[in-house]
Amino acid sequence: MHCYICKALTGIVKRLSVLTFDYEIFFDGQNDLEHLITKTQKLTDIANHQSVPLSFFIDIAYLEALKRCGLHHEFKRIKDQLNWLSTCGHELQFHWHPHWITSTWNEEKKLWIFNKADYSWNGFVENHGMDKMIGALKLCLEIFKTEFDIVPCAFRMGGLAVEEPQHYLKTIENLGFTIETSVFPGFFKECKFFTTDHRKTPNKTHWKIDSQTGCFKEQQQGGILEIPISQAYTKELDFWKKANLSLNYRWLKWSSQEEEGTYAQSPMNLEVKKEILPRTASLDKADRATKMLFRSVTEQIWENGADFVLWLNHPKSLNLYSWSALRDYIDWVKNNSGQFITIETLKNKL
Ligand SMILES: [Zn+2]
């Protein structure tokens, strides 16, 4: 039954919203751990106050790198925060950025050194082989188990860079994952670090996949559930305005003083930013132009008959506007018979 009115009449409309956050630092080498910790803290203060569970996708290979490079103080700070998130009822899931596996820490310059060709799954496998990839995934799952007593069920690929042929599906299935959530229907991004092409997805809220046919084809049978990310695109003009401001073309900063806060994000290398700045809107990058977007998109998706929306955000990108955007959005969902839910709970309802 897809009709919203039919669903509403029979009382089975669920109006769910999942807030996911990729818990990670930028991959340009700058160690912006402080931003990650303080912004996550503020974010969860808001969520806890409103009794909203959040889903954090932990860039687990970053933790492995901290351990391996002897950054024990930093490791402990993150571990404490993640344990605290768990205690508060938030969900920790698996986020995978393979470039961390071959990363090294330059203590003198206080900088991470990456091989950016290892950023995507296929890039890493081409450079180092499948065995090294699987070994690293197992090691990181072990860190989840020993440090947090968690067996994550959902997997999200870094940069949403799910490239075909998707060897990784077979691998994550063998490792016990039952949810894949890296797909952003309609999204296309080609840059020198990776290609993300999600233009051929089924027109559905979720679907089953198997390792033979990949994330973009629905299967009757399949060990993995694909839960895609909801779309909210910034308008052309807003995007270019933001891109220019974000890239520090100061002379274009015609907006009011108040908007300064929008760009008070963690620092990011200009070259990398130019490459990966997306057209998509997310709550963490909300500004005056996009703040209301999430209400209207959520409403539209619900009214089109879908039970849930799922937003992708990043604690590291939260800004002055995000806090009020988040509070407003939470209030609006609750006032409109909506409910917040984690991915694991969502899976049981689908
Ligand atoms: Zn990521």
Boltz pocket constraint, residues with backbone or C-beta under 6 A from the ligand:
constraints:
  - pocket:
      binder: B
      contacts: [[A, 22], [A, 24], [A, 59], [A, 95], [A, 97], [A, 157], [A, 158], [A, 159]]
      max_distance: 6.0
